[in-house]
């Protein structure tokens, strides 16, 4: 997961189409491939954006659902 905080003098800006470029070093650190689906969660009260790879969210949900219904998850 990546956590992004706003900064008035930061080097990266949200583009005119609402896109936020992620530096390659940050993507590599979190194993996020270019074009990979991501889940963005805004923590407005803290002025933060949390970025999760969609595959991580899917795995966590599968684990949770397996736990709730009492079935071992072999993923």
N, CA, C and O of each residue as an XYZ file, in Angstrom:
300
protein
N       0.848     -1.167      0.000
C       0.000      0.000      0.000
C       0.895      1.232      0.000
O       1.994      1.228      0.555
N       0.403      2.267     -0.626
C       1.069      3.571     -0.619
C       0.165      4.567      0.106
O      -1.058      4.512     -0.018
N       0.770      5.461      0.850
C       0.020      6.539      1.484
C       0.587      7.840      0.944
O       1.789      8.093      1.035
N      -0.292      8.665      0.379
C       0.116      9.923     -0.248
C      -0.488     11.077      0.547
O      -1.688     11.098      0.821
N       0.350     12.020      0.907
C      -0.103     13.219      1.616
C       0.042     14.418      0.682
O       0.930     14.451     -0.170
N      -0.820     15.378      0.851
C      -0.721     16.574      0.021
C       0.369     17.499      0.561
O       0.682     17.507      1.751
N       0.924     18.266     -0.354
C       1.927     19.268      0.019
C       1.824     20.419     -0.975
O       1.814     20.194     -2.185
N       1.750     21.616     -0.487
C       1.615     22.770     -1.380
C       2.790     22.894     -2.344
O       2.609     23.316     -3.486
N       3.971     22.538     -1.905
C       5.157     22.662     -2.756
C       5.677     21.304     -3.206
O       6.869     21.160     -3.478
N       4.798     20.300     -3.289
C       5.224     18.960     -3.692
C       5.590     18.895     -5.162
O       5.133     19.721     -5.952
N       6.420     17.908     -5.543
C       6.876     17.796     -6.925
C       5.845     17.166     -7.874
O       6.002     17.255     -9.092
N       4.791     16.529     -7.333
C       3.798     15.853     -8.171
C       2.451     16.536     -8.001
O       2.101     16.977     -6.907
N       1.708     16.621     -9.081
C       0.399     17.265     -9.033
C      -0.645     16.382     -9.700
O      -0.331     15.565    -10.566
N      -1.895     16.562     -9.278
C      -3.011     15.893     -9.931
C      -3.232     16.593    -11.261
O      -3.336     17.818    -11.318
N      -3.302     15.806    -12.335
C      -3.439     16.363    -13.676
C      -4.837     16.858    -13.968
O      -5.743     16.695    -13.150
N      -5.017     17.457    -15.123
C      -6.300     18.047    -15.512
C      -7.401     16.997    -15.669
O      -8.583     17.327    -15.577
N      -7.024     15.737    -15.905
C      -8.007     14.643    -16.024
C      -8.165     13.888    -14.704
O      -8.821     12.846    -14.666
N      -7.576     14.397    -13.625
C      -7.702     13.760    -12.320
C      -6.685     12.665    -12.061
O      -6.798     11.942    -11.071
N      -5.697     12.528    -12.930
C      -4.703     11.471    -12.743
C      -3.596     11.925    -11.801
O      -3.224     13.098    -11.772
N      -3.081     10.977    -11.037
C      -1.979     11.251    -10.132
C      -0.842     10.300    -10.485
O      -0.928      9.106    -10.199
N       0.217     10.809    -11.100
C       1.321      9.921    -11.464
C       2.043      9.417    -10.222
O       2.353     10.188     -9.313
N       2.305      8.117    -10.194
C       3.061      7.529     -9.089
C       4.494      7.327     -9.550
O       4.715      6.722    -10.599
N       5.464      7.808     -8.807
C       6.864      7.626     -9.206
C       7.200      6.141     -9.348
O       6.706      5.306     -8.590
N       8.042      5.827    -10.326
C       8.420      4.434    -10.587
C       9.012      3.783     -9.346
O       8.753      2.609     -9.080
N       9.794      4.521     -8.592
C      10.415      3.944     -7.399
C       9.357      3.524     -6.378
O       9.506      2.488     -5.729
N       8.301      4.307     -6.230
C       7.224      3.965     -5.298
C       6.453      2.751     -5.803
O       6.103      1.870     -5.017
N       6.184      2.696     -7.116
C       5.488      1.536     -7.692
C       6.317      0.275     -7.514
O       5.780     -0.771     -7.151
N       7.608      0.358     -7.763
C       8.476     -0.810     -7.627
C       8.517     -1.280     -6.178
O       8.458     -2.482     -5.919
N       8.617     -0.362     -5.241
C       8.676     -0.697     -3.827
C       7.429     -1.471     -3.390
O       7.509     -2.338     -2.520
N       6.289     -1.163     -3.988
C       5.020     -1.790     -3.617
C       4.570     -2.845     -4.622
O       3.450     -3.348     -4.533
N       5.436     -3.184     -5.579
C       5.128     -4.185     -6.610
C       3.851     -3.840     -7.386
O       3.014     -4.707     -7.636
N       3.715     -2.579     -7.756
C       2.580     -2.116     -8.555
C       3.054     -1.954     -9.997
O       3.929     -1.137    -10.283
N       2.472     -2.735    -10.897
C       2.836     -2.669    -12.312
C       2.074     -1.527    -12.988
O       0.966     -1.179    -12.580
N       2.682     -0.954    -14.022
C       2.009      0.104    -14.791
C       0.706     -0.439    -15.360
O       0.675     -1.537    -15.915
N      -0.356      0.323    -15.224
C      -1.659     -0.068    -15.751
C      -2.438     -1.017    -14.856
O      -3.562     -1.389    -15.190
N      -1.870     -1.414    -13.732
C      -2.533     -2.349    -12.821
C      -3.691     -1.656    -12.117
O      -3.564     -0.497    -11.722
N      -4.827     -2.349    -11.952
C      -5.947     -1.740    -11.221
C      -5.574     -1.469     -9.765
O      -4.909     -2.274     -9.113
N      -6.020     -0.321     -9.281
C      -5.732      0.083     -7.904
C      -7.022      0.527     -7.226
O      -7.961      0.973     -7.885
N      -7.057      0.402     -5.915
C      -8.154      0.931     -5.127
C      -7.623      2.150     -4.387
O      -6.633      2.058     -3.661
N      -8.279      3.287     -4.570
C      -7.878      4.527     -3.892
C      -8.891      4.830     -2.796
O     -10.100      4.802     -3.025
N      -8.380      5.120     -1.607
C      -9.250      5.474     -0.488
C      -8.779      6.814      0.067
O      -7.625      6.956      0.470
N      -9.673      7.789      0.086
C      -9.338      9.111      0.612
C      -9.658      9.172      2.098
O     -10.767      8.845      2.522
N      -8.680      9.591      2.877
C      -8.889      9.864      4.299
C      -8.920     11.388      4.427
O      -7.928     12.016      4.799
N     -10.068     11.960      4.116
C     -10.225     13.398      3.970
C      -9.845     14.147      5.241
O      -9.187     15.185      5.176
N     -10.251     13.634      6.385
C      -9.964     14.323      7.645
C      -8.464     14.440      7.911
O      -8.025     15.322      8.649
N      -7.684     13.548      7.306
C      -6.234     13.559      7.505
C      -5.483     14.043      6.260
O      -4.253     14.081      6.249
N      -6.222     14.408      5.221
C      -5.633     14.895      3.969
C      -4.671     13.864      3.369
O      -3.566     14.199      2.943
N      -5.123     12.587      3.345
C      -4.305     11.492      2.833
C      -5.058     10.705      1.773
O      -6.288     10.671      1.753
N      -4.293     10.076      0.898
C      -4.817      9.148     -0.091
C      -4.086      7.829      0.110
O      -2.856      7.786      0.088
N      -4.842      6.751      0.307
C      -4.250      5.430      0.491
C      -4.494      4.634     -0.788
O      -5.618      4.570     -1.285
N      -3.431      4.029     -1.313
C      -3.499      3.310     -2.582
C      -3.192      1.838     -2.331
O      -2.131      1.495     -1.810
N      -4.137      0.969     -2.710
C      -3.984     -0.477     -2.563
C      -4.038     -1.131     -3.941
O      -4.917     -0.794     -4.734
N      -3.124     -2.059     -4.255
C      -3.283     -2.853     -5.477
C      -4.575     -3.669     -5.381
O      -4.866     -4.235     -4.328
N      -5.345     -3.735     -6.458
C      -6.626     -4.447     -6.447
C      -6.433     -5.919     -6.076
O      -7.289     -6.494     -5.403
N      -5.337     -6.535     -6.495
C      -5.128     -7.956     -6.182
C      -4.973     -8.165     -4.677
O      -5.367     -9.208     -4.155
N      -4.407     -7.191     -3.980
C      -4.269     -7.293     -2.530
C      -5.637     -7.203     -1.863
O      -5.929     -7.962     -0.939
N      -6.466     -6.287     -2.322
C      -7.814     -6.140     -1.778
C      -8.610     -7.421     -2.018
O      -9.308     -7.891     -1.119
N      -8.514     -7.986     -3.217
C      -9.230     -9.228     -3.533
C      -8.771    -10.368     -2.624
O      -9.596    -11.144     -2.143
N      -7.472    -10.474     -2.389
C      -6.945    -11.541     -1.526
C      -7.427    -11.355     -0.091
O      -7.843    -12.317      0.554
N      -7.372    -10.121      0.411
C      -7.824     -9.858      1.775
C      -9.315    -10.155      1.945
O      -9.733    -10.698      2.967
N     -10.110     -9.795      0.938
C     -11.545    -10.084      1.004
C     -11.814    -11.581      0.937
O     -12.688    -12.081      1.646
N     -11.079    -12.306      0.096
C     -11.249    -13.757      0.015
C     -10.917    -14.406      1.355
O     -11.634    -15.295      1.814
N      -9.828    -13.958      1.980
C      -9.450    -14.483      3.295
C     -10.531    -14.190      4.331
O     -10.890    -15.060      5.124
N     -11.047    -12.965      4.320
C     -12.092    -12.577      5.273
C     -13.343    -13.414      5.069
O     -13.907    -13.926      6.036
N     -13.784    -13.562      3.826
C     -15.003    -14.329      3.544
C     -14.833    -15.782      3.937
O     -15.759    -16.392      4.473
N     -13.660    -16.348      3.678
C     -13.401    -17.732      4.075
C     -13.462    -17.876      5.592
O     -13.991    -18.860      6.109
N     -12.921    -16.894      6.295
C     -12.942    -16.926      7.756
C     -14.373    -16.807      8.281
O     -14.754    -17.507      9.218
N     -15.157    -15.923      7.677
C     -16.530    -15.698      8.133
C     -17.367    -16.967      7.973
O     -18.155    -17.304      8.857
N     -17.201    -17.670      6.851
C     -18.025    -18.880      6.629
C     -17.337    -20.142      7.131
O     -17.903    -21.232      7.036
N     -16.120    -20.012      7.665
C     -15.439    -21.148      8.266
C     -14.831    -22.127      7.292
O     -14.693    -23.309      7.604
N     -14.467    -21.651      6.115
C     -13.860    -22.511      5.108
C     -12.392    -22.106      4.959
O     -12.104    -20.920      4.801
N     -11.452    -23.065      5.005
C     -10.045    -22.692      4.790
C      -9.837    -22.119      3.388
O     -10.385    -22.632      2.412
N      -9.059    -21.078      3.299
C      -8.757    -20.446      2.009
C      -7.378    -20.901      1.580
O      -6.397    -20.664      2.283
N      -7.294    -21.556      0.427
C      -6.030    -22.106     -0.070
C      -5.354    -21.219     -1.091
O      -4.488    -21.695     -1.826
N      -5.719    -19.925     -1.170
C      -5.134    -19.056     -2.203
C      -3.742    -18.666     -1.931
O      -3.139    -17.939     -2.720
